[in-house]
Amino acid sequence: MALVDLDGVVWLGSRVIEENVEGLLRLHEAGVRLVYVTNNSTRPRAYYAWRLRRLGLPAGESSVVTSAVAAAAWVAARMPGALVYPLGEEGLVHELSAAGLVPVTLDAARRGEAQAVVVGLDRGVTYAKLDAAFRAVRAGAAFVAANEDPAMPVEDGLAPGAGALVAALERALGRRPDFVAGKPNPWMVEVARRQAGIPEGARMLVIGDRLNTDAEMARRAGLDSLIVATGVASLEEARGRATYAARNVLEALGEILGAGDPSPRPGLGERRS
């Protein structure tokens, strides 16, 4: 079983990372189940599953977990049917609704009607949206972050991530979010396990491009990690940062299996004791 990141592993914006897709296909052919775990909250699970299938990768909605899914699951478990102000894009709104929560408008949030505010990436953010979220939390709404990624990998480098919006609200409010759902929180592993029907104690390997999210989540969950230098972390950074304990580091996933070897290398995907 492999928990695979998307941005920086499968693609960079609209550009597919071909060598990593080839490596994932070879893992699938070798019998490794692929579940996709991403901090990107901008699109619904169905979109990511469709995009993955177009690349030939096995994917259904149950095999995709976004930070929006994880945030919605946390809120729904504590406040079933709650009124929620989503500071984010289509994916966040969709997943909140799918969890039985009720997204409310900017004006409703400003009036203090929201019971929770969930913050994800919003590339159309305005001062009015930030103001609505600020006022809702000040009026007593729970403050939930889908993730705190300060930047995200795109075709031509990096762009501001959801963490930039979370930080703005955090500074204005003078306090931390009540909960951060996305990586490196091992809550993402738990949501993936439940949604994909992964049995307790299953052997899992986290594959990602970030040390402070992918490798750190793996460490906290007691799993092995494999970092590829195709996204945020360079090969030198990944090999030199023992803080986040990436057990395996590769330039790209094409290296994960030998050209004539259909079996994963020993140790990959094993749980740590």
N, C-alpha and C positions, 0 to 999 in steps of 0.2 A: 504494500500500500504506500502511495506517495501523495503527500499534500503539496500541490504545485501552485506557486504564485503565477500571476498572469503578466502584469506590467513589469517589463524588464527581464522576463523569462520567456513567455510565449510571443509577446510583441512589444514594440515601443510605439505607442500611438497607433497609427495605421500601418506601420511597417512590421511585418512578421519576422521573427528571429528564426530563420530557417534551420540553422544547426541545432537549436534547442528543440524545435518541433520534431526533427528527425530523431533526436535522442529520446523524446517522449514516446514517439511511435514505436521505437525499438523496445522501450521498457514495456509498453502495452503488449507488444507481440511476445515478450518474454513472460507474460502473465502477471505483471505488476498492475494493480488497480490504481487508476488516477482519479484523484479528487482535487478540485481547483479551489484554492482559498486566497482571496484577494482583498486588500484594503480599499480597493476602488469601489465607491458607493454610487457612482454616477449612472449605472445601467442596471436593469433587472437581471436576475439569473437567466431568464430565457434568452436574452440577447447574447450573453457570454457563451451559453451552451450552443446556440446557433453558430456563433463565430468560430468556436472550437471545432464543431462538426465540419464546417467548411474547409478546415485544415486537415481533415481526416482523423481528428482525435476523438475518442469516445467521450461523449458528454451529454448529460441530461440535466434538468433543473436540480435534481436531487444531488448531483455531483458538483454543484457550484455553490460556494458560500462566499458572500461579500460581507464587508463590515456593516453594510446596511441591514443585512439579514441578522447578523449577530446583535446589533444594537436593538433592532425590533424585537428579537427574542427576549432580550433582557428586560426591556420595558414591559412587554406583554406578560411576562411571568410575574411581574410585580404590580402592574396596573392594567389588568385586562380591559380592553375596550377604551383605553384612555384617549383623551384629546391630545394630539401631539402636533407641535409646530415643527415642520421639517425645514431646516436651513440646508438645502441641498438640491439635487437634481432629480430627474425622473426615477432613477433606480431607488433612491431613498424613499420617495413618496410611495412607489409601488410596493416595496417590501414592508413598509409600515402598515399599509392597507392589508397586505397578504397575511400579516400577523394578527389581524383583527383590531388594529388600532385605527383611530380616526384622525387623519391629517386635517389641520385647521389652517385658515388663511392668515395672512400677515395682520390684517385688522383684528381678527379674533385674538391673536397672540398679544397684540398691543393692549387689548382690553383686559388681559390677564385670564383668558379662558383656557389656555393650554395647561395641561397637567405635566407635560414634559416637552423639552426642546431637544431635538436630535440634530447634531451638526455633522454634515459631511462635506464633501467638496462641492462648491457651487461656483461655476465659472461665470455666472451671471449675477454675482453678489452685488448688492447695493447697500448704501448706508441705511436705507429704510428696512431692509431685511435684518441687518445686524441690530438695529434699534428694536425691532419687534422681538427678536430672540432675547436681547438684553432685558427688555421690560417684562417679558414672560417669566424669566428666571427670577428677576427681582420680586415678582408677584408670588413666587412660590413654586414655579414649575421645576421639575428635575432637570438637571443640565447633563446631557449625555453626548459624548463624542463618538462618532462612528470610528474614527481613528485620529491619530495625531501626527501623521506623516507630514513633515514640513515641506517636502517637495516630492514630485513624482517624475519618473523618467518618461520622456516624450521623444519624438523622432530626432529633434535637434538639441537634445541635452536634458535639462530639468525645467519643470514649471512648478509654481506654488501648489502645495497640496492642501488637504482638509485641515491639517495642523495649523496652517496660517490663520484660518478663520477661527479655529478653536482658541488659538493664542490671543487673538484680538478680543474675543469675548472674555477670556480668562483675565486679561489685563483690565478690561473695563469693569468686570464684576468683582475683581479682587479675590477670586477663589478658583480652585481647580474644579474640573467636571466631577459630577457624582460617579460617573462610570465611563471608562474608555473601552469600547467593545472590541476594536480591531487588534491586529498584531501590534506588539508582542504578547498581548493578553492570551493566555492559553484557553480562554473562553472560546476563541475561534476554533480550536481543536475540538472542544466539547460540542459546539454547535455542528461542526462538520461530522463528527461521529454520530450524533443523533440523526441528522438529516439524511446522511448517506447509509445509515444502518450499519455502521462499522462496529463490530463487537468489541466489548471491553478487552483490553490487553492486546489488541491487534498490533502487529509490527507496522510502524509507520516511519517514513522518512520525509522531512520537510525540505522542499526544493525551492529556493528563492534567490533573490539578488541583493538582499539587504542584510547587513549584520545585526542592526539594532531592532529589526522587526522579525524577519524570518528565522535567523539563527537564534535570536534571543527567545522567541516564542518556543522554538524547539527545546532550548535549554530548560525553560520553565516547565514545559510539559514532560520532560524526561525523554525526549526523542532525539534522534540523530538529525543533523542538518547537512545539506549540500548547497553551497553557495556558488553560483555561476557569475562570472565577471562580464555579463552582457547588459547589466542595468546600472544600478547605483554604485555598488562597491566595485572597485578595480581589483585586479588579481593581486596586486601588492597589498592593498588594504585588507582584503579577505584573508590573506595568508599571514598578515602581520598583527591582526587584532585578536589576540587570545581572549580578550574580555568577553566576547560573545561566543566563543567556543564552537566555531563552525568546524565540525569534524572533517568534512570533505570540501575541497575547493577545486573547481575546474574553470578553465577558460570558457567552455561552452559544454552543453549537454551531449554533443556529438561524441565526447570522450568517455561517456559513462559506461559504454559497452565496447569491448574490443571488436574490430571489424568482423571477425569470424566467430565471436563468442556470443551466443544468445542468452547467456545468463548474467544477472547482475553481479557485480563484484562482491566478494565476501564482506559482510558487515553492513552493507547498505540496507537501511530499512529496519534494522533491529532496534528494539526498545532498550534504553539504558536501564540498568538495575538500580 
